[in-house]
Amino acid sequence: MYGVQIAFRNYNPVDGFTGSPWVGLQHFVRFVNSYQFGQVLGNTLWIAVLGLLVAFPIPIILALLVNQLQSERFKKFTQTVLYSPAFISTVVVVGIMFVLLSPRSGLVNNAIQLAGGEPVFFMGSAEWFRPIYVISDVWQNAGFAMIVYLAALAGIDPALHDAAKVDGANKLQRVRHIDLPGIMPVITVLFILAIGNLLNVGFEKALLMQTNLNLSTSEIIQTYVYHAGLQQAQFSYSAAIGLFNSILNLALLLTFNWVARKANQATLW
């Protein structure tokens, strides 16, 4: 937290934190007034919101489906298959995507050509960056996020399901009236945390997927901070952008926690 003050100074490593001149909100105003502000913030919001809408419900659905499996052996096998991609390095995942989506030798484009279509340069197309990013993120992380919901489902009293069976409830009705309400506090808390981390889009994957051809949609706050701070040595400017991003996340977290408390749902505090 002590180092955050460089966002309000013209930081110079020679003069240090306290010796660098104080400029107040100059760097924040510069970022907001820059021509890249709208594009960078818009790209970050697009990916973040799209990822939240797609990636957040999928682990819940997977957990509910896996929980219904009767065979314990098959259930454990399915869990392992689903969460194993989380242990693959992001660098490797992006490398796999470049290979699979190659316009010349990629498996996806080969299938498109067999169907009579024209090959698509997915990794060099600005319009394909967001869908590819979100889909790959779901494939890599949904299975691991599913574990939390499976643990919550394991804590539901089996007597509730037995009573529902006696009353003639089918599987879908038991999921709707027992499983979902049982894990709703966990869903609410994780949703609030996801909202509080909304604008922290994965830097590493975005940077690895970024090319000069898709820069119009792939330049997000995190990559912009990297380019400005490390490549151009604008330390104070990049620190101000990072702090601006954190303040937005904090505002979203406080807002949605307040909304959840007003709705009598589980909250962080």
C-alpha positions as CSV (number, residue, x, y, z in Angstrom):
1,M,0.0,0.0,0.0
2,Y,2.9,2.3,0.6
3,G,4.0,2.0,-3.0
4,V,0.5,3.1,-4.3
5,Q,1.5,6.7,-3.8
6,I,3.6,6.6,-7.0
7,A,0.2,6.9,-8.8
8,F,0.1,10.4,-7.4
9,R,3.7,11.3,-8.1
10,N,6.0,11.6,-11.1
11,Y,7.9,8.6,-9.9
12,N,11.7,8.5,-10.5
13,P,13.6,5.4,-9.1
14,V,16.5,7.7,-8.3
15,D,14.5,10.0,-6.1
16,G,12.4,7.2,-4.6
17,F,8.8,7.2,-3.3
18,T,9.1,10.3,-1.1
19,G,11.6,12.3,-3.3
20,S,9.5,12.2,-6.5
21,P,7.4,15.3,-7.1
22,W,3.7,15.1,-6.1
23,V,1.3,15.7,-9.0
24,G,-2.1,14.6,-7.4
25,L,-4.6,13.2,-9.9
26,Q,-2.7,14.2,-13.0
27,H,-2.1,10.7,-14.2
28,F,-5.8,9.7,-13.6
29,V,-7.0,12.7,-15.6
30,R,-4.5,11.8,-18.4
31,F,-5.8,8.3,-18.6
32,V,-9.5,9.2,-18.6
33,N,-8.9,11.9,-21.3
34,S,-6.7,9.7,-23.5
35,Y,-8.1,8.4,-26.8
36,Q,-7.4,4.8,-25.7
37,F,-9.5,5.1,-22.5
38,G,-12.8,4.1,-24.2
39,Q,-11.3,1.3,-26.2
40,V,-9.3,-0.2,-23.3
41,L,-12.1,0.0,-20.7
42,G,-14.7,-1.2,-23.3
43,N,-12.6,-4.2,-24.2
44,T,-12.1,-5.1,-20.5
45,L,-15.8,-4.8,-19.8
46,W,-16.8,-6.8,-22.8
47,I,-14.6,-9.7,-21.9
48,A,-15.4,-9.5,-18.2
49,V,-19.2,-9.4,-18.6
50,L,-19.2,-12.0,-21.3
51,G,-17.0,-14.2,-19.2
52,L,-19.2,-13.7,-16.1
53,L,-22.5,-14.5,-18.0
54,V,-21.0,-17.6,-19.6
55,A,-18.4,-18.9,-17.2
56,F,-20.2,-18.4,-13.9
57,P,-23.3,-20.6,-14.4
58,I,-21.4,-23.5,-16.1
59,P,-19.6,-24.8,-13.0
60,I,-23.0,-24.8,-11.2
61,I,-24.6,-26.8,-14.0
62,L,-21.7,-29.2,-14.1
63,A,-21.9,-29.8,-10.3
64,L,-25.6,-30.5,-10.4
65,L,-25.1,-33.0,-13.3
66,V,-22.1,-34.7,-11.7
67,N,-23.9,-34.9,-8.4
68,Q,-26.7,-36.9,-10.0
69,L,-24.4,-39.7,-11.2
70,Q,-25.1,-42.9,-9.5
71,S,-21.7,-44.7,-9.9
72,E,-19.1,-43.3,-7.5
73,R,-16.3,-44.6,-9.7
74,F,-17.7,-42.9,-12.8
75,K,-18.4,-39.7,-10.8
76,K,-14.7,-39.6,-9.7
77,F,-13.5,-40.2,-13.2
78,T,-15.8,-37.4,-14.5
79,Q,-14.6,-35.0,-11.9
80,T,-10.9,-35.7,-12.7
81,V,-11.5,-35.2,-16.5
82,L,-13.4,-31.9,-15.9
83,Y,-10.9,-30.2,-13.5
84,S,-7.7,-31.5,-14.9
85,P,-7.4,-28.7,-17.5
86,A,-6.9,-26.2,-14.6
87,F,-3.5,-27.7,-14.0
88,I,-2.3,-26.9,-17.5
89,S,-0.2,-23.8,-17.9
90,T,-1.8,-20.9,-19.6
91,V,1.2,-20.7,-22.0
92,V,0.5,-24.3,-23.0
93,V,-3.3,-23.7,-23.4
94,V,-2.6,-20.7,-25.7
95,G,-0.1,-22.8,-27.7
96,I,-2.8,-25.5,-28.1
97,M,-5.2,-22.9,-29.4
98,F,-2.8,-21.6,-31.9
99,V,-2.2,-25.1,-33.2
100,L,-5.9,-26.1,-33.3
101,L,-7.0,-22.9,-34.9
102,S,-4.2,-22.5,-37.4
103,P,-5.6,-21.5,-40.8
104,R,-3.4,-24.0,-42.6
105,S,-3.1,-27.1,-40.5
106,G,-5.5,-26.5,-37.6
107,L,-8.1,-29.2,-36.8
108,V,-10.9,-26.6,-36.6
109,N,-10.1,-25.1,-40.0
110,N,-9.7,-28.6,-41.6
111,A,-13.2,-29.4,-40.4
112,I,-14.5,-26.1,-41.8
113,Q,-12.9,-26.9,-45.2
114,L,-14.3,-30.4,-45.2
115,A,-17.7,-28.9,-44.7
116,G,-17.2,-26.7,-47.8
117,G,-16.2,-23.5,-46.0
118,E,-13.2,-21.2,-46.1
119,P,-10.5,-21.3,-43.5
120,V,-10.7,-18.6,-40.8
121,F,-7.7,-16.9,-39.2
122,F,-9.1,-17.1,-35.7
123,M,-6.1,-15.9,-33.7
124,G,-5.6,-12.9,-36.0
125,S,-9.2,-11.8,-36.2
126,A,-10.4,-9.1,-33.8
127,E,-14.0,-10.3,-33.8
128,W,-12.9,-13.8,-32.7
129,F,-10.7,-12.8,-29.8
130,R,-13.5,-12.5,-27.2
131,P,-15.3,-15.7,-28.0
132,I,-12.0,-17.7,-28.1
133,Y,-10.8,-16.1,-24.8
134,V,-14.1,-16.9,-23.0
135,I,-14.5,-20.4,-24.4
136,S,-10.9,-21.4,-23.5
137,D,-11.3,-19.9,-20.0
138,V,-14.5,-22.0,-19.5
139,W,-12.7,-25.1,-20.6
140,Q,-9.7,-24.5,-18.4
141,N,-11.4,-23.3,-15.2
142,A,-15.0,-24.5,-15.1
143,G,-14.2,-27.9,-13.8
144,F,-12.1,-26.6,-10.9
145,A,-14.8,-24.1,-9.9
146,M,-17.2,-27.0,-9.9
147,I,-15.5,-28.6,-6.9
148,V,-16.8,-25.8,-4.6
149,Y,-20.4,-26.5,-5.6
150,L,-19.9,-30.2,-5.3
151,A,-18.7,-29.7,-1.7
152,A,-21.8,-27.6,-1.0
153,L,-24.1,-30.3,-2.5
154,A,-22.4,-32.9,-0.3
155,G,-23.5,-30.9,2.8
156,I,-27.2,-31.2,1.9
157,D,-29.1,-33.5,4.2
158,P,-29.9,-36.8,2.3
159,A,-33.1,-37.0,4.3
160,L,-34.5,-34.2,2.2
161,H,-34.0,-36.2,-1.0
162,D,-35.5,-39.3,0.6
163,A,-38.6,-37.3,1.7
164,A,-38.9,-35.8,-1.7
165,K,-38.8,-39.3,-3.3
166,V,-41.5,-40.5,-1.0
167,D,-43.6,-37.5,-2.1
168,G,-43.1,-38.5,-5.8
169,A,-40.6,-35.8,-6.8
170,N,-38.5,-36.6,-9.9
171,K,-34.8,-35.7,-10.2
172,L,-35.4,-32.3,-11.9
173,Q,-37.8,-31.3,-9.1
174,R,-35.3,-32.4,-6.4
175,V,-32.6,-30.3,-8.1
176,R,-34.9,-27.3,-8.3
177,H,-36.3,-27.4,-4.8
178,I,-33.5,-29.0,-2.8
179,D,-30.1,-28.8,-4.4
180,L,-30.3,-25.2,-5.8
181,P,-31.7,-23.7,-2.6
182,G,-29.1,-25.7,-0.6
183,I,-26.2,-24.2,-2.5
184,M,-27.7,-20.7,-3.0
185,P,-25.6,-19.1,-0.2
186,V,-22.4,-20.4,-1.8
187,I,-23.6,-19.2,-5.2
188,T,-24.3,-15.7,-3.9
189,V,-21.0,-15.3,-2.1
190,L,-19.0,-16.6,-5.1
191,F,-21.0,-14.3,-7.4
192,I,-20.2,-11.3,-5.2
193,L,-16.5,-12.2,-5.2
194,A,-16.7,-12.7,-9.0
195,I,-18.2,-9.2,-9.3
196,G,-15.5,-7.8,-7.1
197,N,-12.9,-9.3,-9.4
198,L,-14.8,-8.5,-12.6
199,L,-12.3,-6.1,-14.2
200,N,-9.2,-8.3,-13.3
201,V,-9.3,-10.0,-16.7
202,G,-6.5,-12.6,-17.0
203,F,-3.4,-10.7,-18.1
204,E,-1.3,-13.6,-19.1
205,K,-3.7,-15.2,-21.6
206,A,-4.7,-11.9,-23.1
207,L,-1.1,-10.9,-23.7
208,L,-0.2,-14.3,-25.2
209,M,-3.3,-14.2,-27.5
210,Q,-2.6,-10.6,-28.5
211,T,-1.4,-9.9,-32.0
212,N,-1.2,-6.7,-34.1
213,L,-4.3,-7.9,-36.0
214,N,-6.6,-8.3,-33.0
215,L,-5.3,-5.4,-31.0
216,S,-8.5,-3.4,-31.3
217,T,-10.3,-6.0,-29.1
218,S,-7.5,-7.6,-27.2
219,E,-6.0,-4.4,-25.6
220,I,-7.4,-4.5,-22.0
221,I,-6.5,-2.6,-18.9
222,Q,-4.0,-5.2,-17.7
223,T,-2.1,-5.4,-21.0
224,Y,-2.2,-1.6,-21.4
225,V,-0.6,-1.3,-17.9
226,Y,2.1,-3.7,-19.0
227,H,2.9,-1.8,-22.2
228,A,2.8,1.6,-20.5
229,G,4.6,0.6,-17.2
230,L,7.2,-1.9,-18.3
231,Q,7.8,-1.4,-22.0
232,Q,7.6,2.4,-21.9
233,A,8.7,2.9,-18.2
234,Q,5.8,5.2,-17.3
235,F,5.6,3.9,-13.8
236,S,3.3,6.5,-12.2
237,Y,0.9,6.4,-15.2
238,S,0.6,2.7,-15.2
239,A,0.2,2.6,-11.3
240,A,-2.6,5.2,-11.6
241,I,-4.4,2.9,-14.2
242,G,-4.0,-0.1,-12.0
243,L,-5.3,1.8,-9.0
244,F,-8.2,3.1,-11.1
245,N,-9.0,-0.5,-12.0
246,S,-8.9,-1.6,-8.3
247,I,-11.2,1.2,-7.2
248,L,-13.8,0.2,-9.8
249,N,-13.6,-3.4,-8.6
250,L,-14.0,-2.3,-5.0
251,A,-17.1,-0.2,-5.9
252,L,-18.7,-3.1,-7.7
253,L,-17.9,-5.4,-4.7
254,L,-19.5,-3.0,-2.2
255,T,-22.5,-2.4,-4.4
256,F,-23.4,-6.0,-5.0
257,N,-22.7,-7.0,-1.4
258,W,-25.2,-4.2,-0.4
259,V,-27.8,-5.5,-2.9
260,A,-27.4,-9.1,-1.7
261,R,-27.9,-7.9,1.9
262,K,-31.0,-6.0,1.0
263,A,-32.3,-9.1,-0.8
264,N,-31.7,-11.2,2.4
265,Q,-29.1,-13.3,0.7
266,A,-25.7,-14.5,2.0
267,T,-23.1,-11.7,1.9
268,L,-19.4,-11.3,2.6
269,W,-20.1,-9.2,5.7
